[in-house]
Amino acid sequence: MQSPFDESENISLVEFIQRYPDEQSAIDFLERERWSDGVACPHCDSPRTTHLPKYNRHQCNACRKQFTVRTGTVFYNSRIPLHKWLYAMFLLHISRKGISSCQLAREIGVTQKSAWFMLQRIRESMDPGLEVLSGEIEIDETYVGGLEKNKHANRKLRREWKKGRQTVLGMRERDRDRIILRPIPNGLKSTIANDILMSIAKGSTVYSDESSSYAYVSLWYHHRTVNHQKGEYVRGRVTTNSIESVWAILKRAHKGIYHQWSHKHGYRYYNEIAYRLTEGSSDIPIMRRIRKLARRSFHVQLTYRELTGRTSPNVELVTENA
Ligand SMILES: [Zn+2]
C-alpha cells in the first residue's frame, strides 16, 4: 500500500481534491494510515485477513467477520463517501474560526443534517482524551451563552443569565502550547478540581486569578496568582493572558460561526477550538495534520442516537454489514 504522494507536505485544497477525487482514493489513504503494518481485524485483532476486492471488504480468517476501513471508526454507519469526510477534515483545519454545518453542506454537497452529524463526529475525534499538561500552566474560566446584556442587569435577569450560560475551564501549557477546554456542569468547584487533577501533572506550576474556585490548587501544584480585582494582570512570569486570549476566539466562534450551541454538545465545540489552536499551526504541513486527525478518528464511534437521543431517517446513514 504505497502512496504515490508525499503525505507529510503542504498542499492546497485544489490539490487535495485532485489527489482524493473519489471513494477508492480515500479508502487507500485511510487504509495506509490505519494499517501501516498490514491489515488487522478490528473485531479480534487477528492479522490473518483476506481482501475481497469484489465487495471492497476484508474478511477475517480467525473470527470470520467481514470489515472495511470504516468499521469501528467515526465513518462507521455513514453513507457519505469517504473523500467527502476527508474534505470536511481539510476544511476544519483551514478555516481559522471553524465551519458551520450549513457552509460544509454547501461545500461538499450533503444535507445540512448530514454535515452537522459529520462535524460532531470529527469534533469527537478531536478530544484530547487522557492528555496531561505539565510545566507552567495557565488556568481560567469563562461563561458561554446566556444573554450578555443580562449580566449586569437587575437580579431577576442576572439569575436568567446564570441559568442560560455554561462555565468553561481552560488550561494552557506554555512549553508545548497545548490547550484543554472543559465544560463545567453547573460551574461546580468539585468538577473544576477534578478536571484540573485529571489534566495537569502534579508538581506543575499553575497560574490563575484569585478566584475561590482555585483555593485548593496549592495542595497539588505550585500555585501563583494575579489579582485582577486590583488591576494586576502580569507579575513576572505570573499571568493568565494567554489562556484569556483563547476566550476571545471561543466567543467569536460561538457568536459568529456557530450561532450558539447547546450545552449538551458544548464539549465537542470546545474540543474543536482547543484542537485547532493546539494542532492547527500552519507551520505544520496540512497533510501531517490531517493524517494525525485521521488516526485519532479510528478510535471513535458516535451514533446519531447517542448524539441526539433519537434515530433519524433524514440523515444519510446506512447499516454496515460488519
Ligand atoms: Zn477477526
Residues whose N, C-alpha, C, O or C-beta is under 5 A from the ligand:
A	BS01	ZN	C41 H43 C44 D45 S46 C60 A62 C63 R64
